[in-house]
Amino acid sequence: MTYCVGMMVDRGLVLMSDTRTNSGVDNISVFKKMFHWNVPGERIITVMTAGNLATTQTVVSQLQERSKTPEERASSVLSAPTMFQVVSEIGALLRTTIAESQEANAAGGKSRFTASIIVAGQIKGMEPRLFMVYPEGNFIEASTDTPFFQIGETKYGRPIILRGYDREMSFEDAVKLLMVSFDSTLKANLSVGLPLDVMVIARDAFEPTHQHRVTLEDPYFQAISSSWGDALKSAFHSLPDYSFYTE
């Protein structure tokens, strides 16, 4: 399992992912799940992946191969004229990869090769956009009503974002909100783990405005985790007491 969040704010895009993969309590590894490509001054494309590791690594590797030379870029995310066409290409690649794995392994019923992808980015002259790609290759786009997407282990961190999100918030507050969401998820589910990867993409920057890997020793994350726990206890004790007796 994993946990990734892509969020839109007025200033741009804020992305965060964990790095844990596991196939049992005694087989835990760290793998990067956030990848980006950019053409300075023209575009930036970032993907975050969740699901079967072999599937997601195949998709990312093919995207990387297609972006290496000018000839290959003609059919890559670095040349597609719109973000819609970028995510369409990624969706088709994901669908094909899953289908080929199923066929090669004679997988029946629910596929163990399933995966999903968050795609975020901006192309010059257009708005920043955020998409979630399903295993079938189809996708949906973030909007005013749905300004963020989660993939992987979503249920523990979602209430935090729903209560704290503000489209006009600063990048710093957006990162802080996601830190709290991830801390809550880490506390509740061992299949999500540090390090965390953070990326901020400012509107019209076409390159990462901020990148950071959050490790267990990170002082800010430690402060967030400790302070959030204390704040929850304080808020709980400030609530009206329940009584077994009625007047």
Secondary structure, 3 states (H helix, E strand, C coil): CCEEEEEEECCEEEEEECCEEECCCCCEEECCCEEEEEECCCEEEEEEEEECHHHHHHHHHHHHHHCCCHHHHCCCCCCCCCHHHHHHHHHHHHHHHHHHHHHHCCCCCCCCCCEEEEEEEEECCCCCEEEEECCCCCEEECCCCCCEEEEECCCCCHHHHHHHCCCCCCHHHHHHHHHHHHHHHHHHCCCCCCCEEEEEEECCCCCCCEEEEECCCCHHHHHHHHHHHHHHHHHHHHCCCCCCCCC
